[in-house]
Amino acid sequence: MASIKNLKKDINYVLGDVIEYALDVATLKNEPKKGEAIIDEAIDTFDTLIAKVNANKVENKKAHYKAINAALETEAKALVEKINGL
């Protein structure tokens, strides 16, 4: 991983794409309430991951950021699966 800045951008872009996809699918399938719930979950995930990135008191920073990157991937896949299930 190149930098913290790039990690923050990755979090923003990935979860932004998930939100956009949720909006599109919810609109197409006429399920606005379910789409809103998934979007709220994506926003909560964003807040959680950014808070972890901004944590200052971490012993092994490299492992910490790798774990955040892995959590981003896992959460994004789970959200996309929920969207596909609409």
N, C-alpha and C positions, 0 to 999 in steps of 0.2 A: 504494500500500500504506500502510495507516494506521500500523502499528507492527511492531516486532519481535515483540511479544507476540502479535499476531494471526497473524503468519507461523508462529510456533511452534504456535499452536492449529490453524492450517490443516494443518500437517504431521501433527500428532497425529490430527486428525479424519479426514483423507483416508486415511492409512495404517491407522488403526484400522478404518475401513469396509472397506478392502481385506482386512484380516485376517479380519474377520467374514464377509465374502463368501467368502473362501477356505475357512473352516471349514464354512460352509453347503454349498458345492458339493462339497467333499471328503467330507462326511458323506452327502450325497444320492447321490453316485456311487460311494461306498464305495472311495475312493482316499486313505486317510489319509497315506501316505508322500509322495505328490505334493503334497498340501495342506500338509503340514509343511514341505516344501522351499520352497514359495512363501511361507509365513508367515515362515520364516527369512530369506528374501530381503527381505521387507517390513521386518522388524526391522533388518536391516543398512542398508537404505535410510534408515530413520528415524534411526539412529545417525549415518550419514554427513551427512544434511542438517542435523541439529541441531548437529553439530560445525562445519559451515560457517556456520551462523547465529551461533554463539558465537565465531567467529574475530574477534579484535580488530584485527589489523593488516591492514586493508583500505583501499586508497586511495580508491576510489569506492564508498561504501557503497550508494548507491541502485542502481547497476548490479549490485553483488554480490547484493543481496537480490532483484532482479528475476531474476537468473540462477538463484538458488536456487528461486524460485517456478516458473520454467520447468522446472527439473530435476524438481521435485515432480510437475508435471503429466505430464511425459514418463515418469517412472518409474511413476507410478500407472497410466497407460494401459497400459504394458507388462505390469505385474503383472496387471491385469484381463484382458488378452488371454491371458496364460498360464493364468489361472483358467478362462476360457471354453474353453480347449483341453483341459481335463481330460476 
